[in-house]
Amino acid sequence: MKTHKLVEVQHLKQYFPVRGEGFFDRKVVKAVDDVSFHIEKGETLGLVGESGCGKTTTGRTILRLHEPTGGKIFYDGEDITHVNMLPYRRKMQIVFQDPYASLDPRMTVGDIVGEAIDIHRLAANAQERRERIVELLSLVGLNTEHANRYPHEFSGGQRQRVGIARALAVNPEFIVCDEPISALDVSIQAQVVNMFEELQERLGLTYLFIAHNLSVVKHISKRIGVMYLGKLVELADSYELTFHSVHPYTRSLISAIPIADPKVSRATKRIVLEGDVPSPVNPPSGCRFRTRCAYASERCAVEEPEWREISPGHYTACHHIDRVQ
């Protein structure tokens, strides 16, 4: 079966300058450092990792909300690394993490959703604009009266639905879902995830789904990438990653997923990582995970592991995959 790559990044880098201890001491945070992957049309690629690992920066850099320091970004076969993004803003959208901060409190919901329609001139007149806004609100489970209200009148889950409606306003093909459920109550999270799946089926959307909750990502994603300190450490099919992961960091994340059956849960060994995540300003030499890895050797300190395919569609970067149990 022939696949169609909608989004692809090659050796993507995003470095941010930071001031060191002295006035002239300039350093960089390597938020995203040599990351490569692709997303096929109609699929969901999950991206997981601890806070500060660079997953959100990866999503924003793909949309060129940050200008990449290095590497290339392709959309539908076209290199968009340095082009004018306005034509692509209709095709590529984002749903932000915090529904409280991402909506303008001085605008009504109708104007928030309608803003993109106005910018891209997608409605011929006020009546058509109004009908489109009502249609979008209905699509995400809100009703007509909600269009005249302000964001502070809504719950967190409803605000996130407004954010999703805003992203859908320009009929995009690709949406970066930047931790879209982490700020919501657990009872609402499942509803929002199910809505993402329904919208994907109905509208043929392609997602980059960013989260730190691996159990949610496992549910919604076809493939999953695991990031640690700006690097991709493993990428595989969702089932393959869950049951046949080979990187020690991925193993520790999977061991932390709660299991409903108490007998199985007691028999399952948790892999608890030692120490804290190193500073991204001064990451460890060689393998960045080595300071917290039970399998680290001298080779890990001097040689950066190569990103390689160990089985069809399963990639990892580790010197000791043969030893990981």
N, C-alpha and C positions, 0 to 999 in steps of 0.2 A: 504494500500500500504506500503510495507516494505521499510524503508529508510536505506541508507548506510552512516554512519558517516565517512568522509574521514579525517577530522582534528578535534581534540577535545582538549581543555585545561581544566584542573581541578585545581581550587584554585591557578592560576598562580600569581606569585609575582616577581617583578623586582625592587630591591632597588639599588640606586646608592649612594656611600659614598660622602659626601661633607664636606668641612672644615668650621667650625663655626667661631665665632669672635675670639676666643683664639686659640693658637697654638695646644693645646691638645683637643680642642672642636670639636669632630667628630659627625656629624649628618648624617642622610640618607634621600634621596628623595625617597618617595614611589611612583615611577612612575607608576607601575602597582601593585595593591594591592588586592589579592584574587579575581581574575576574572575567571569565568567559562562559557564556551559556546562550541558549536560544529558547524561544517559546513558540510552539506551533500554533497555527490558527485554530481557535476554538478550544484550546486547552487551558488549564490552570496550572501554573508553576508556583509552588509554595517556596517561600524563602524564610528560614528560621535561624535563630541564634540568640545569644544573650543580648541584653541592652548594650548598645554601644559597639556592636560588631560590624556595623556598616550596611545593614540591610535596607534601612529607610533611605540612606544616602544613595544606595544603588538604584532604588526605584526613582528617586528624584532626579538623579543624573541621567537616567534613560530618557526622561521627559525633558531634559535640558533645563530643569529648574535650577540646577547647578551646572556650570560649564565644565565638562570633563577635563582633567589634567592630562590624560592620555588615553589611548585606545580608540576604538571605533564603535559607533552605534548604527545599526541598520534597521530600517523599518520597511517591511515588504520588499526587501532586496535593495532598497535605496540607502545610500550612506547619508545619514542626517546629522553627523557629528558637528558640522559647522554651517549648516544651511539655516535660512530663515524659518523659524518654527511655526509661524502663523497658520500655514495650510495644514500642518500636522496637529495643531491643537484640537481640531475637530475630530481627528482620528484617535488621539491619545489623551486620556483623562486620568484624574486621580481622585480617590476618596480618602480624605485625610483622617488621621488617627483621632483627633479630639473634636467631637461634634460641638463642643462648647466654644472652642476658640476659632473654628474654621468658618463660622457663619457670622456675617456682619449684623450686630444687634440692632442697627438703625434701619435695616431693610426688612420689608415684609418677605415672607416665604415666596410669594409670587414673584417679587422682584429678584430675589436671590436665584431662583430657578430660571427666570426670564432673562437674566443679564447676558448669559452666553448666547441666547437666541437673538438678542439685540446686536451683540458684537459681531456675530457671524451672519446677520441678516437672514435668519431662517424663517421669518414670518412676514407675509406680505402686508398685513395690517394688524391693528390692535385686536380684532376679533380672533384672527388666526393665532396670534400670540397667546391670547387667553385660553383658547381651546387646547393648545399644545401644553401649556402649564398644567391645566386640569388633568390632561391625559398622563403627563409625567408623574404627577402626585398620585393618581390612581394606580399607576404601575408599581409604585413602592408602598402601597397600602395606606395612603392618606386621602382625605376627601376634599371637595371643592372649598368648603369653608376655611380650611387650613391656609389657603393662599393669602388671605388678608391678615393673618396673625404674624407676630414677631417671634424670633427664635426662643426668647426667654419664656414663652408660654408653652413650650413643648418639653417632654421628657427627653432623656439622653437618646433612647432608641428612636424616638420620632425625629430628633434632630439629625441623627445619622441617616435616616431615610431621606430627609431633605437634601443632605449632602450627596446621597446616591442619585437622587432625582436631578440635582444640578449637574452631576457628571454625565448623566444620560441625555441631557438637553440637546447636545450637538450630534447625537447618534454616533457615538464613538465605536471603534472596533476593538480597542485595547484599553483596559483600565488597570492602573496600579492601585491596589487596595492596601493602603499603608496602615497596618494594624487597625482595621476598621471596627473591631469589636472589643479591643482591650480596655476602652473607657466605659464599656456598658456593663450593666448587671448581668450576671450569669444567666438568669432566666430569659433575658432578651437576646443574648448572643446567638443561641440556636436559631431563633426566628430570622435574624439578620443573615446568618450563614445560609439558611435555606432559601432566603430571598435572592441572594447572590447566585445560587445554583439555578433557581427558576429563571432569573433574568438571562443567565448565560444560555440556557436551553432555548428560551424564547427569542432572544435577539442575536444569538451567535457570537457572544462576546468572548474575548480572550483576556485572562487575568494574570497579573503577577500579584500573588497573595502573600503579603508580608505579615508575619506574626511571630511571637515567641512561644505560643502555645502549640506544641507539636501535635497534640491530639486533635485540635481543630484543623490544622493544616493537613494532616493525614486524611481527614474526612473529605475535604473539598478539593484536594490537589491530585492531579494525574502524576506529576513528578515533583520531587522536593529537593531543594538545595540547602545545604547547611553552611552557615558562615561563622567564622571565628576571627575576630580582630582584623577585619578587612579582607580576609581571604575566604574563598570557597574551599571547604575541606572535603565535602562529599556531595554528590549529585546522582540521584537514581530515581527509578520508578517508585511510586509511593509504597507499594507492597514490598518491593525489593529492599528499600531503605529501612522499613519497619522491621523486617524479619531477617535480613541478611546484610545489615550494615557492617562495615569493616573499619571505620575510623573510630578511635577511642572516644572522641568528643561526641560523635553521633550516638554511640552506645550509651553514654552517660545521659544524654537527653531522652533517649527512648526508655531507659530504665526509670526515669522520673514520671512517666505517664501513669496516672492512677489506674488501677485495675479493680473492676467492680466486685469480682469474686474474691472473698477474703482468703480462701485456701490458696488460690493461685497467687494472690498478692503476697502472702507470707512466704511462699516458696520462691518468689522472684527476688533476686538480689539487686539491691540498689547500688549503682556505681556513683559514689560521692566524690566529686572532684576536690582536690586539696588546693588551698590558696585562692587568691583573687585574680581577676583578669588583669594582665599587665597593662601598663599605660600605652595607648596607641601612639603617643609622642615618642616613646622609646621602647618599641616592641623587642622581644627576645630575638637573638640571632638564629639563623637556620629556621627550624620549624617553630612557628609562633605558639603552638600549643604545648611545647615540650616542658615548660615550667610546671604544668599541671598534669602531665601525662605519666601513667604508671609504667609505660614501655620505653620512655625516653633513654637514648644512649648518647655517646659522644658525637656520633654521626649527626644526630638531630640538632646539635648545637652549632655545627659548622656548615651543614649542607641543607639547603631548603628542599623539601620534598617536591618531586615533580608531579604535576597534575596529569593523571593518566587514566585511560579506560581499562578497567580490570575485567569487565565482561560487557556484552552489548548494552550500551546506554547507562552503564554504571561507572562513574568517575570518582576518583579520590586522590588525595595528596597525603601520603603517609609512607614512611620508610619501613614500618613494621606490621603491615597488614597480615603477614603470615603468623605473627605472634598473638594478635588480638583475639581473645577468646570471648 
